[in-house]
Structures are given as C-alpha cells and as structure tokens.
C-alpha cells in the first residue's frame, strides 16, 4: 500500500498536544491554550501532573466570531501575576487558527518581562510531529534553543514520522486497539527461557518520560535472572544517554540511570538519548550483528517497531509497547509476544524514579510461584 | 392570505444589494405587506435607509456582551413598520464573519416569533457565497428562493454566474436576475441574455440615477424620500413582481468562455 496516500481513520495524538509536550520539554512554566475551554483537556490535565501550568483562553462562540485578542492579553497578564513564570508558551487550537487568530500581537501588547514562545498550530496535520516542529521553530526564534539542537530535533522528528509510517500507528488505514497477549503467560515464558539457560537481551528504546516505566521491565527481567543465577545471561541496552536532548529529557535519562545503578542493573550498551528512539534502531542492529547475534531472546520495550528485524529474526521476541494500536503491526513484524502497558503515560508524568509496570509486577509475581 | 416569501439577494460586493433590498422592502410595506429585512453583512448597513440613517444594535453585538437576547432587542421597526434586523459581525480582518452569520441565524430562529407572521422576509447576504457561513440562512431552512443582482459589467456577471453555481450546489432555486445598471454599453441586452442562458429571466432593470445616492446619503430609501421619481416606479414594479413570482429554476451556470463571449 502507498503510505503517502492512505487516509488514516483511527484517532491519533494531535499536533496541538505534540506542541504542548514539546513546550514542557523546553521547561516552560505555563502553557496557554488559545481556544475553546475543552480543547486537549486530557493532555492538559496530564501535563499539570508533570509540574507545568496549562491554562486556556476559553474562547466561546463570541470569541470565534469576534476573535480572542483581548482574552489572550488578559490571560497572559493573569498567568504572569499568578505563577511568576520564567518562560511562557502559547499554543493555537483548531478553532483559533481557523478563524485566523494572530498571537504575536497580543503577546507584544501584553508586554511581559518574560520570554513567550508562540506556536501557531492546529490539529489538521497528517503527521502530528508538525506540532513539535512548530514549537521548536518558535523556540529557536525566541533564542531558547540553538540552531544545532534544532537541526538535531528536526532530524529526529523526520525519522519518528518515518517509523510511524513504516510500522506504527500511521502504517494502516485502520488499526483496532488491542491489549495484546496475556502478561501472565508471557512472564511464564521468560522464566522458562531463563531456566533453560537461554541468553537474552533487554532493549529499552523508550520515548522520553515513558522510560520511567519501561525501565522497570529491564529491572524485573534482571531480578528474575539474578534469582535463577543467570544474571550473566542478560545483556541490557537502553537509550538513556544523559548528554542528549532538551533539558527535561536529559534530566529523565539521569534519573533512570541513577535508579539502574542503585538497583545494581548493569547497562551494557547505551544506544542513544531518550529522544532518539526513532534512530536508535540502526545502532541496536549493528550492536546485535557484531556482538549478540547468537542470543536466544530479546525483550524490547518502548518503541519496538523502530528496531529493524535484520538480526533479530532468529530470536524469540517479547515486545512491550504503550500503544494499543501497535499490537498488530508488531505481530506482523514477527514479534512472537506483544504486550501493552495500559495507562503508562499518566503514571510516568511528574515522576523522577522508575515506576512499576504491570508486566514487571506480573514477572515478579510469577517468579514467586515458580522459582 | 398570501404565501410567505423568504428570499435572499446575492450578488458581487458593492453592486447595490442593500439599496435594492431596502427599496423593495419599503415598496412592499407601502402596499401593506408585513416585511422584515435581515442584514447579514458585518457592516450592518442593510436597514440603515429604512431607519432614517440610524444604526440598530446587532444580534452579534448583544451576544458578545453576553446579553440574553430577546426579540425586541434586535428587531426594530423602520419605515412603515418594516422590521429591521442586523446580524452584525467582527471588525474587518479579525474573527470569523461566516461563523457570526451562523450563530446569529440560529439565535434569531430561536427567539423570533414574528418570523412566521411576515409576508416577505428579505435576507441581504454579504457579497459572494464564499463559505458555509454565508449560506447559513439557506442551509438553516430560512430562505426558500434567491435573487441575484448584477450589472452588465464582466466582473459582477462573473460573480453572478458563480453564485448560480453555488445555488445549484445547495439546491436552492433562483427566482430571477435583477440588473442594477452601471450604464455600460448594451447592458440590458447582455443581462437579459445571461438570465435566459442560465435558465432564468430578468426581473427588473434599475437605471443608474443620482437620486438613489442622494437618498442614501440622507439616510433614506428612495421610496420614502422620492416616491414619485422614475426609479421609485421601477422598485415598485420589482416589488410587485417579487410578491407575485411563483416560479423558479435551478440555475445552470455558464462556462467561463461563454460568459466572456456574452459580454463582448
């Protein structure tokens, strides 16, 4: 099928939300959604759990007809007084963009002594990474990031879009959500493999803060191997390079690495930064080819569909995703066991330590019974 | 009892829709008909000559101020009891006028009891059919038939032709073409021919006369200020023709080439 021409009809994350998350990664204190009060409610609330304030200009019918210039100026003043932010973001919505709202003028008029990143974005883009790109462009203009980081991010976004088109949520016209395989059975299988003395690789290729939960699966597999006296059979890879990414993303990598160290989990291979999930596949593929091609199984977490199958196809693959629409594409890639961590995102916002995953917990419980 | 007429007047911006609409409204009122004129342009100037040059509060102005709008707030009586309504809208270049029309029309439908008591309701819609908002009076079931105003110049005819294409698309019949003369060569012949080729006919040829401007500048309709003038007679005849009109067609727009030929 020609990926460029398919019309995807299942719901996907929107560019507006993508812009909000990017502003969060740029460490804005307040994000103002310029549009109707209910726009992006669920994500706005989640981001508040992550420590930033998300507010809305709450445009109503009158705002749609007469524009929301005054409302935006008012909200800018209000958030400045209430939260004393160091950096503010303003994000467009479908409604405000369709009526041609201009956000620069209200920002100039509000004349705050705080830098403001304006993102003119609506949700009508085929690739939601557009929202990230627009936010980064504005951040570049406002001098919040440099040209080098911008180019790096731009490249990662292009690759992220390609990954989604190839084997992700944008690969098919319709993908039904699925909960994947039963975690209990897959936990039993991993324990069985370890008992048989098989050698395995854990690959955490996680997207930013989701790493807090996917890392727990790496930890659980290592704990079980340890209990079985097979700790040496496990090789761990994770994309937690502490020196790469926007400020908040680097911080997440540090927190996760600290926890690994504290728990005594050796990370044998760092495969990139927490924002490099779309490009880490090539590194992983090369590492496996050179050093681990005779391993028996792999537990891949995060964005498993970004990893090429070239040198994995002889292994038994257990993959864990947080996308309910990702199950079918992963099965089609040849992953024997595909698991979904439901509600991962709400649990990984606003944290700075590894969070227990459902699969990690299941592994530990099953191990109690069978070891 | 006469059958209620609900018409919309379309045509290129600046072609004279408002002065035609208000003069037809005034002429019908002279004949004793109950008439309402609903101006849908954000400039809110459709009814100004029926109100002695006075502006009335628009539906959207009141909605913006959060007023719980009642019928008496927005329907104002003008010349000989003509009920005047202005939709209003945003300042040029901000907000969305199309959305404004939709919101105002929905409000009007909800609050107005007198809509049903009228013999004639004229919707004076802004310019061309540019987006969904501009056809709201039709789409919300308030308009039954349309008239298109043009002159014999190329661009107004081009717009008129385009509007006919739009009317066919939204399944609204055309009741006739009205020519508001700009005194260009062979004007009546060209517009008559255009009307017949799209399947309709010319309802009236309104001559270009200074008196129309003079009355407008004073804030009055021709019917009120110069009832004995020649152009007043033309409006009176047009008003009568509209009230008696019982046929309409689905217009068939011409292709660009034919339209160009017609005006040569």
Contacts between the chains, C-beta under 8 A, distances in Angstrom:
chain1	res1	chain2	res2	distance
A	61	B	63	7.1
A	61	B	99	7.7
A	61	B	103	5.2
A	62	B	60	7.9
A	62	B	63	5.7
A	62	B	64	4.7
A	62	B	66	7.7
A	63	B	95	8.0
A	64	B	95	7.1
A	64	B	96	5.9
A	64	B	99	5.0
A	64	B	103	7.8
A	65	B	60	5.9
A	65	B	63	7.8
A	65	B	64	7.5
A	65	B	89	6.8
A	65	B	90	5.8
A	65	B	95	5.2
A	65	B	96	5.9
A	65	B	97	7.6
A	65	B	99	5.3
A	65	B	100	4.0
A	65	B	103	6.0
A	66	B	60	7.5
A	66	B	64	5.6
A	66	B	90	4.7
A	66	B	91	7.9
A	66	B	94	7.0
A	66	B	95	4.5
A	66	B	100	7.9
A	67	B	90	6.1
A	67	B	94	3.9
A	67	B	95	3.8
A	67	B	96	7.9
A	69	B	94	6.8
A	98	B	96	7.3
A	99	B	95	5.7
A	99	B	96	3.9
A	99	B	99	6.8
A	100	B	94	7.5
A	100	B	95	7.9
A	100	B	96	7.4
